[in-house]
Amino acid sequence: MRAHNPRTGEADYEFAVNSRAEIASEATRLRDAQPAWEALGPEGRAAVMLKFADAVDAAAGPIAEALAVDTGRHAISWIEVEALSNNIRRWAELGPKLFVGLDRVSKPSATPGFEIRSDYSAYPLFGAIAPWNFPVILSHIDAVPALMAGCAALVKPSEVTPRFSEPLREVLAEVSELPLAYVMGGAEVGQALIEEVDYVCFTGSTATGRKVAEAAARQLIPANLELGGKDPMIVTASADPHWAAGVALRASIVATGQACQSIERIFVAREIAEPFLTALVEAAEQVEITYPDPKQGHIGPFIFPDQAGKVQAQIEEAVSQGARVLTGGKVEQLGGANYLRPTVLADVTPDMAVLRDETFGPVLPVKICDDLEQAIALANDTTYGLSAAVLAGSLEEAVQVGACLEAGAISLQDGALTTMVNDATNHSRKTSGLGPSRMGDEGLLRFLRHRAMIAQTGQALPIDAYREGQG
């Protein structure tokens, strides 16, 4: 297959696609290695994971450089590599603590005379299918805790952003004890992976997530899905409009808005709408694209070649239906890359795709609301429920509003905080996901299968206990 360079538009990278036979062979190798890996115990695995983190740190330059070519982003590429190392270290530290007390003996409260011994084992082979928007982070966000739990891990990076896998394979060669491998290719490789593993995690669109869930169901294996979002932000009448505008801008356009947790709908109280919009437009017009120097500016090009056209179509449809573009609004092609400056839309209505469908670009549609009840109703009027945000005059007010929102994670007095805080367990609503949380302790514990050994400590019942006509 060939991958595009998002800065030049050229298909300048070729990589080999793994065949079904190769995927099956890799799965067998990992399965064979998994029992010894699990037998190391939590402390032993943690030691290897720290070795993995050190090796990632040592190779940070080549990994970040490959990632920068894949994504067209410089600073965020370095942040991603650092985040991988930090994630490994976090689970290496936290993991052993989570195993304490999992082996236990208890007595059932309703049925005396019995004893329950509980133990656990990891799913032997974990599989991940990762997206293109944060290739390094999202290829490993589930694989790292799965490894720490005792699973072997087989990962399919996105075929759109595959280059980082080369330097990471070199890292894995230095940590031979780690049962982690990558397989490369498109949808057919993802399908083959699902047929080989015992547990699959997928990050990506809701439409593809449905296909993954159906494929996993045919294999009768768990599917953990982190899917699309259309995250709302509510700005209440008591919020400072200038502060709120700055928060809304950052939470909407970082990484060119190509993040599941990006704010994609803003509902602002009428009382502060005018100063909020003025401040938002002023701040948006100060944002610089990273052209021609990728190391200068705020937001880079669209990564996926087709995404720019989809975003432009949403903007044009909204305008045709009465929305106003206050700034931005036109995709620019520069040096073969597609850029969109922050685009603020006013006079948007709920029937517009820009307020209904996932955008995945630096677009800020602002809807003015007459009261808080309307804002909450509009925020919840969506098929998605990934995350949301509330900006208010006080944290107490933000908490009250956040409790009314139908989403798995709510950022209060800020936006898109799930990228910064990994300790908060959350469960997506509606079509934004399925299964346990990848955040919090559940992020690791979901990969353990529990076994109950129920012991009779008294006399076993005779068959006559079930004789008809007694009692």
PyMOL commands that set and color helices and strands:
alter all, ss='L'
color gray80, all
select helices_A, chain A and resi 20-39+41-58+60-71+75-98+135-140+143-149+165-174+187-196+206-219+241-257+270-284+307-320+353-356+372-380+395-402+417-419+442-445+463-466
alter helices_A, ss='H'
color red, helices_A
select strands_A, chain A and resi 2-4+11-14+104-106+114-122+125-129+152-156+180-182+199-203+223-226+231-235+263-269+324-327+332-334+337-339+343-346+363-369+384-385+387-391+409-412+429-430+433-434+448-456
alter strands_A, ss='S'
color yellow, strands_A
deselect
rebuild
show_as cartoon
